[in-house]
Amino acid sequence: MEQVTCNLCGETQLTHVYEQPDTLFDITDWFCIVGCARCGLGFVNPRPAPAQMTHYYPPAFFSEFENSGAHQNRYAAQAALLASAAEKANGAQPLLLDIGCANGDFPRFMRDRGWRVEGLEVSPNALAITDFPVHRVHLPELTLDAPHYDAITAWAVLEHVHDPRAYFTKAAKLLKPGGQFAFLVTNFESLSSRALFNEDIPRHLYFFTENTLRAYLADAGLEVQKILFDQAIFEMTPVNVLYYIWAKLRRRPLLWRDTPESRHLYIQRKGLTRGASATLRYAITHPLAAIDRCAAMLYARWQMRQKSYGIITVVARKPAS
Ligand SMILES: [Zn+2]
């Protein structure tokens, strides 16, 4: 484990936000989430060092990519954000770099729409890709250092990395003037991220706000084009909101131990197969959690209207001159 200071502003004064275990794979492994007292960036501290992370990404983590053929709507929403980079290419084939491309389905989707594509993927558990170039390094280690791409994308990637600043800086260097950087991260201003235990700890190491993202982009010399708070690409369902309200009524913070066992942990503990019947068993044995899940659907709609949804999607642009 390693101790870190704020990656955005260097501040060493940190505030404790909450603690929780790894609820996906090892419930005995606990982590502390802190916020920077100066800029508001959130992060896991202390955190596993880069070399220790493989332990937190077992092959099961990547199995969800196997049926990613079903994500056409998500890819279409992602592609729509890159319209200006495509236009700017002026009839020439624009070039895309997709950071964290996993099995490569989003780059293929873009290739089918006229783009030339490259990917970047560090996980040895992602499938081999032979139909387009894939860089098997972390973005800051890419040897290329000059403007090269018309668009760079990072869908749910920057919250996983150990040095977000190096990613923003490198992305800005690699974009051609007028090129776009589109990415999606979780939103630390949202109750879902800050208080409801909806983050994937410790795979998520950083928690961004609109202001911290604007600061990273400005430091890298990129202009914000669009900031969205919706679930067009990924969802963060605000589960535990009823438990949060109940804790508030009793004037205490919501602790992880006050939240109900998640459906995922229930299925894991009982050795069930994921599916409708396991979900039904969970709902019968955890009726309050089932009601909370229904409430979460309504609360998510309210969050999107208030721009406090758990996901932020950003499109930035490198100035044309
Ligand atoms: Zn800071």
Residues whose N, C-alpha, C, O or C-beta is under 5 A from the ligand:
A	BS01	ZN	C6 L8 C9 G10 E11 C36 R38 C39 G40 L41
